[in-house]
Amino acid sequence: MKHILSREIPDYIEGYGSVKPFQGTFSDIGAKTRTAVKLTSVMPNQQKVILNLEEALDKLNIMDGMTVSFHHHLRNGDFVLNKVLETLAARGVRDLTVAASSIFPIHAPLVKHIENGVVTGLVSNYISGPVAEAVSKGKLKKPAIMQTHGGRARAIESGDLHIDVAFLAAPTADTYGNINGVYGKAACGSLGYAVADAEYADKTVAVTDHLVPYPASPIEISQAFIDYVVEIDSIGDPKGIVSGTTRITKNPVALIIAKRAAEVIKASGLVQDGMSFQTGAGGTSLAVAAELKKIMQQEGVVGSFASGGITGYLVEMLEEGLFRTLFDVQCFDLKAIESYRDNPTHQFMSASMYGNPHTKGAVVNNLDIMILGATEIDTNFNVNVTTGSDGVIMGGSGGHSDTAAGAKLAIVVTNLMKARLPIIKDKVMTITTPGESIDVVVTERGIAVNPRRVDLLEKLKTTRLPLMTINELKRLAETMTGVPKTIETSEEIVAVVEYRDGSIIDVVRKVK
């Protein structure tokens, strides 16, 4: 039994293997090896276009026990994962591992395949909806493996996650396998999360509903990595792929939190020419961006870049000259897609370039300011965005741990209470991001600075911001909500939470 951040985790987990324990954010940095790639070279005039999915599967010879992968750029509009698994199940293939960068409610048919033994393993950075509930109830034969965005790219490139066949949903593909995400009825913008799959899978199939003559333009993922191209009627529902717009919250409590977070950023001294910034697509996160925009305009500051999943609001900041460039791993709305397509300063970023700790430099390493969310935070500043207060999986790290590790200032913005439950606890249900990576927690009632950041605390003491210790914030919340009941779990491990370097930071146990 290993003790990891006060957690007891077995040395060996059935269905996963030996446990490499989390030792610290930067404990596994140094010389690393990338896996050799197995590929089949192509002769001149050899055709890559396959008439239909059935014929493609005939050529791929997918067998029991293999790993198939999918990207999540079509999000809750994705049709490809369901179509492929349905076809494989009809062929009698079993014991598959699905390596999908994220799972959404639209992937509910996957539950049936889990129950029937077609799928027995799942590797993902984010799991929500019916599949998350099924995993939490112990329906999956092997523990799900929950990674970070950068950690997934690291695992694929190192060979820790070997992909037999990658199925890439391609909004546009040409007849030789060049693909992009900016044209077609299922346009989604950047395809940053699909790059490692394309480059390192034994076989890679582009699945498209917009086949164009050679060559496609622009090219995001090259023909050099694509074995076959399959055209189907539809790869996804545009309404589930992107929002028309992403909006700043109008909630008065959230606006207070955003304003305070921006004041923390200003007091940190990081608002200066060349600064870099990342925030999420949620209403509170966008409100922080709006407040930061005011400060940058007032002080005449031009930042170097904003990064991550890109929204129309960050596009506006780029177009107004507040940032010199955007690094885009995925687009969240239509304005972001249009900008990514048309503006050369709105640049592509793969998941590996974004957050892989085992490269010669990830973008997160150059990040000054990161705005993060939280389901729970504990008094050691550990953050949970994997499970809800009921212990059921409802998300995952995504880029949370990657950006927190790299940023000079990682700020968690959250209500002190949600649904009459306190957010700050003695112990979070699941550790997603270690407290050593979190600098500040900003709530509507007060602001807590990680004791590691004495320098930042001294700067904030010169402001009128309501500073409190994390324990004081916890007690304040409990005076209004009472002490929350402890959720009972069984000993059965239903998911393993990998940190970005591949070590185990926590496990998720089956809820009783």
Secondary structure, 3 states (H helix, E strand, C coil): CEEECCEEECCEECCCEECCECCCCCCCCCCCCCCCCCCCCCCCCCCCEECCHHHHHHHHCCCCCCEEEECCCCHHHECHHHHHHHHHHHCCCCCEEEEECCECHHHCHHHHHHHCCCEEEEEECCECCHHHHHHHCCCCCCCEEECEHHHHHHHHHHCCCCCCEEEEEECEEECCCCEECCCCCCCCCCCHHHHHHHHHCCEEEEEECCEECCCCCCCCECHHHCCEEEECCCCECHHHHCECCCCCCCCHHHHHHHHHHHHHHHHHCCCCCCCEEECCCCHHHHHHHHHHHHHHHHHCCCEEEEEEEECHHHHHHHHCCCEEEEEEEEECEHHHHHHHHHCCCEEECCHHHHHCCCCCCCHHHHCCEEEECCCEEECCCCEECCECCCCCECCCCECHHHHHHHCCEEEEECCCEECCEECEECCCCCCCECHHHCCEEECCCCEEECCCCHHHHHHHCCCCCCEECHHHHHHHHHHHHCCCCCCCEEEEEEEEEECCCCCEEEEEEEEC
